[in-house]
Amino acid sequence: MSSSTPYAGVDPASYDNVLGPVLFEPYAEDLAERIAPDLIEGPLLELACGTGILTAHLCSRPGFTIVASDADEDMLNRARQKLSGRPVQWQLADAMSLPFMDACFSGVICQFGFMFFSDKEKAFAEAWRVLKPGGRILFNTWDRATANPRSAIVPEAMRRVVGTNAPDMEKKGPYSFFDAAEISRLLDAAGFRQTRIEAVRKTGVYGDASIFAKGLIDGSPLVSYLKRLAKPEANRIRRAILDALLEQESIYGRQVPMQALVCEGLK
């Protein structure tokens, strides 16, 4: 199943060890803190759990029964191995066709996954279907690339090297699901009520620029694009991303200012 997902070919270790502490841990902690155990009467379903970064925060808190799912087998295996022995049920699952009965979860939570679902209407409809009445959906998604200037160097560097052949990351990719009005419309169409969308700023810190620049490629769907290029062209993109990251250090140092939208609704 992993071959058909956006993260096919991504190195789970780079995603987990390099990008995880910088980009994903701050928002995983934020999401986990937003769900109090007394608000979850039954199991909690995590969609697109990846390497288990959010899962680790959830299962470290008492009172949660967690089913963690992902459509990419390699990422799910990394999570399963990393959190071996923790109270988590692991499930290989497509968020647009969930293998669960109706109304069996009190919460559905997802960290930076909805932007990659090809049919978002279906994914929201599935989340609504498996939630119990009064159940809650909670997820985050990156704001536009310009609100995340350290990561915005990636599409900019690619445009400098390959021009119009570069993929548009605000139409498809990590920074493609930032329109709050569209998110609200999709939640409403799925049947959710009391929806709320909040812009949340966080700051990550990396240690070595060359390692972080490599992680931005090998730990993201961009690596699949680079594999289709001639090696010299792919190497120029890698160098351009590192150079841009180093150039930005005159402004940000090794900090990574970030902005995401945290979204929620009730069934």
Secondary structure, 3 states (H helix, E strand, C coil): CHHHCCCCCCCHHHHHHHHHHHHHHHHHHHHHHCCCHHHCCCCEEEECCCCCHHHHHHHCCCCCCEEEEECCHHHHHHHHHHCCCCCEEEEECECCECCCCCCCEEEEEEECCHHHCCCHHHHHHHHHHHEEEEEEEEEEEECCHHHCCCCCHHHHHHHHHHHHHCCCCCCCCCCCCCCHHHHHHHHHHHCCEEEEEEEEEEEEECCCHHHHHHHHHHCCCHHHHHHCCCHHHHHHHHHHHHHHHHHHHHHHCCEEEEEEEEEEEEC
